[in-house]
Amino acid sequence: MAEPRDPVYDACNAAWDCLRQIGDFSYAILPRDIAHACGDFNKAVLNQIRNCVDWEIRWTDDRVAGGDRMRDEWRAKCQQTPTDATTGPAA
């Protein structure tokens, strides 16, 4: 007895196969050395984009950690110098 086939899964696979063949065709029409050079260039660009994203993630993590440190410093300063409600803060 055959397993039931999922039509959405089949359509998705067909679309991916079509895109894969278009990609293969786009490199097949080029001479071998140019196709490999284009592929290497594409990988180099994508690698640089990945490096930029990684840098941005590290930068964001560092800024959040810096904000935590600053918040802790402010909290410590507020606890060290209590203000008198009648006189206000010291000038």
N, C-alpha and C positions, 0 to 999 in steps of 0.2 A: 504494500500500500504506500503510495507516494505521500510525502509530507505536504501539508498545505503551504502555498507560497504567499509571501507577503507582497502585495502589489507595490506598496510604497518603497519597500526595500529593493525590489526589482527596478523600479523607476530611478531610484537613487544610484544604484549600480550602473544602470545604462547611461545616466548623465555623467558619472565619473569616467566611465569608459570612453565616452565621446570627448570629454575634455582631455583625457590622457592621450587619445589619438591625435587631437589637434596639437597638443604640445609636442608629441613625437614628430608630427609632420613639420612643425615650425623649425625644428632642428634638422630634420632630414633633408630639407631643401637647400641647406647651406653646405658648403664644403666642410669636410671633417675637421680641419684645423680651426676654421672660423666657428663652427658649432661648439667645439670644446672651449675656445676662447670666450665665446658669449656665455657659456655655462659657468666658466670660472669667474667672469665678471659679475654675473648675477649672484653667485654665491658670495663673492666679496662684498657686494652692496648689502646683501641681506645680513652678512656677518657684522658690518658696521652699524646697521640699524639695530641689531641685537645688542651691540656694545652700548649704543646710545640709550636704549631702553634700560639696560642693566645699570648704567650710570645714573639715570633718572631715578630708578628705584632706590639705589644707595643714597642719593642726595635727599630723597624724601624721608628715608629712614633716619638719616642724620639730623634733618630738620625737626622731626618729631621728637627724637631723643634730646635735642637742644631745647625744645620747648618744654619738655618734662623737667630738665635741669633748671631752667629759668623759673618755672612755676614753683619748684621746690625751694629755690633761693628766695623768691618773693614770700612764700609761706613762712620760711624761717625768719626773714626780716620782720614780717608782720608780728610774729610771736615774740621777738626780742624787744621790740619797741612798742609797747602798748601805749595808746593815747588816752589822755584824761578827757572824759566827755565834757567837762566844764571849761577847760582851758584850750582844748584842741591840740593839734599837733605842734611839736616844738619847732620854732623857726630857726 
